[in-house]
Amino acid sequence: MGFSWRGLRVLLTSGPTREFIDPVRFLSNSSSGKMGWALASEARRLGAKVTVISGPVLTLPPKDVEVKWVETALEMRRQVLKTADKADLIVSAAAVTDWRAKVVSTEKIKKKNGEIEISLVPNPDIIGEVGEIKKKKEATAQKFPALIGFALETRDMESSAFKKMWEKNLDMIVANSPATLSSDNIQATLLLKNGVKRKLPLLSKRLCARTILKEAESFL
Ligand code: C5P
């Protein structure tokens, strides 16, 4: 009998995060969330129970998928850590904004002539923290979900992505280029923790999602 996804719990992060500097302005990126929705839809089609923790996106989620909407990286982190150990697979497709304002102004910052300075502090690496928890669980032979991350690279794609996968203790990483961000297609390379790599052709995000999940069956 083949692998069955029926009843497996898949937790996904998707979309960008918004890091506010005042009540109306924020730092973010152009992630569309399409890859996250494609993964959610494919996992659902295979019979998994799917929860997506999504930043603000303009595209609609697929049917029969639970969505927890968040705005900031800190909110996303809180939701992920709350539910991580209940999942069988966690896929981190979110484009988490790397920094947030050190101080968020409660009032709209007044426009003035000249430069202004905003201090930014790094956001926590959400999947990295989950990977740390997984490492500790593995050391004591406790069960913990499999982890898949994404790596958007402009150069040294494979070596940088391999490094990220090992540093974050992931089972697989999907290396791709910024051309993917708001496109309907993706040219990805799947890297596995045992060093295996699989370069995929340019695919629709749906087909790529299907291929990623199929590959995940080897470590689920
Ligand atoms: O380190 P880098 O941001 O390139 O790693 C990308 C991977 O890490 C993606 O899977 C992304 O969703 C995840 N990530 C995260 N929290 C961050 C930054 C990235 O979970 N603060």
Boltz pocket constraint, residues with backbone or C-beta under 6 A from the ligand:
constraints:
  - pocket:
      binder: B
      contacts: [[A, 13], [A, 73], [A, 92], [A, 93], [A, 94], [A, 95], [A, 96], [A, 97], [A, 98], [A, 123], [A, 124], [A, 125], [A, 126], [A, 127], [A, 128], [A, 148], [A, 149], [A, 150], [A, 151], [A, 152], [A, 164]]
      max_distance: 6.0
